[in-house]
């Protein structure tokens, strides 16, 4: 089919490779216009790497557009241009050789800045585990280790576990249970936390929770058993003796001879309560890793 000069038609050509030499897959190209989207006759489609050779038909007016190339696992590539001057029916948008950069994804217990996640595991509103965990956006292939968190807890009531085993077993109040948390997935905007609860070799549940890096999120594992995460920024936190990094409002001076109750938060000197400190809003981060 011939193309006349009055058609709002142009081609896009180029080739794709990747910085990590992987073959890109699930690639698409998209066209966005500055102004009314009605100017577009067609605007997106999939392509098969490594070759880019596709065409678009747009309004013939001199509008500015943004061309976007996106492939799974890689950062998108954008090109701005104007129809009529940069491209036309006789002038293609020449991309040349496009080298894709792998998308960075989030990992926990990795410190490369001030970003962190606050993680709470609660049963009927009572804390079972709290931690502020440093997080870092990094290339997937550069991260090979994943730290697991393990602890025990004693629920104050019976819990019926459903959805994991064929039957729905019930653990009794006062029964010691073990919990394991690990990173189960990494994405550009979140990370996935896996959690299992067991006793010996018997696993009662195995669930996942999505921890977003821009907003809080809560997952109910069983009735009343919740895992909650929210992002925080440790810029301005201070280091204290013992290797902890904590919020500055949680640092207090304790007079010689005074004692602090970990249950009430009262500070007592010579039998008199001289101050009261509530729990810190967010747990501190240990900067001295425990030996394996």
C-alpha positions, 0 to 999 in steps of 0.5 A, a space after each residue: 500500500 502506498 503512503 502519501 505525504 498527507 498521511 500521518 504515517 512514520 516508521 520506527 527502526 532499530 535493534 535491541 540488546 541488553 547490558 547483561 547480554 540476556 535476550 530481552 523478552 515480552 517487549 512492547 512499544 508505545 506512543 504517547 502524545 502531549 495533548 489529546 490522545 484522540 490524535 492517535 490512530 494506533 499507539 501500542 503493540 508488541 515486538 520481537 527482539 532484537 529487531 525493531 521495525 514497526 510503524 505508527 499512524 497519527 494525526 498530521 498536525 505537528 504534535 510532540 510525541 514520546 516513544 517508549 520501548 519496554 521489555 520485562 526486567 529492563 528499564 524502559 527507553 524513551 525518545 521524544 520527537 515531533 511529527 513533521 520535523 523529526 519524523 514523516 512518511 518519508 523519514 523514520 524514527 531511527 533508534 539505532 542500537 538500543 542497549 537495555 539496562 536491567 531494572 533494579 529490584 528491591 532486596 531486604 537486609 541490604 544497605 545502600 542508602 536510607 530506605 527501610 521497611 518497618 515490619 510488624 507481626 501481630 496476633 490480636 493486636 499484640 506484637 510477636 515480632 517487630 523490626 526495621 529492615 534496611 532495603 536496597 534497589 539493586 540489579 537482580 543478578 548482583 544479589 545472591 544471598 537472602 537472609 531468613 528471620 526465625 523466632 518463636 512465639 507463644 500465642 495466648 489463644 488457640 489458632 485454627 490454620 486453614 488453607 495450607 493443609 488438607 485438614 485445618 489443624 488447631 494449635 492450643 493456647 500456650 503452645 510454642 510455635 516457630 516462625 520463619 520469614 524470608 524474602 520470596 520475591 523482588 520487583 521494581 516497586 515492592 518485595 515479597 516476604 514469605 512466612 511459615 509457622 511450624 512446630 517441629 516438622 509440622 508446617 501449619 501455614 506458608 503464606 506471602 506478603 507484598 511489602 510496598 516501598 511507597 505505602 503500607 500494606 497488611 496481610 491477614 495470615 489467619 484470623 487475627 494474625 497479621 503481617 504489616 509493613 510500611 516504608 520509612 527513611 532512616 536519614 537523620 537517625 543516629 548511631 548509639 553504643 551497641 551498634 544500633 541505628 535509631 530515631 533521634 527522638 528515641 535517644 534519652 539521657 539516663 541519670 546515674 543510678 536510674 533504672 528503666 522499666 521495659 514494660 511501663 517505660 517509667 524511669 525511676 531514681 531512688 524509688 521516684 519516677 522521674 520520667 516516662 518514655 513510650 516505645 519508639 515508633 519504629 524499631 532500630 536497625 542493628 549495624 553489627 550483624 550477628 555471627 552465623 
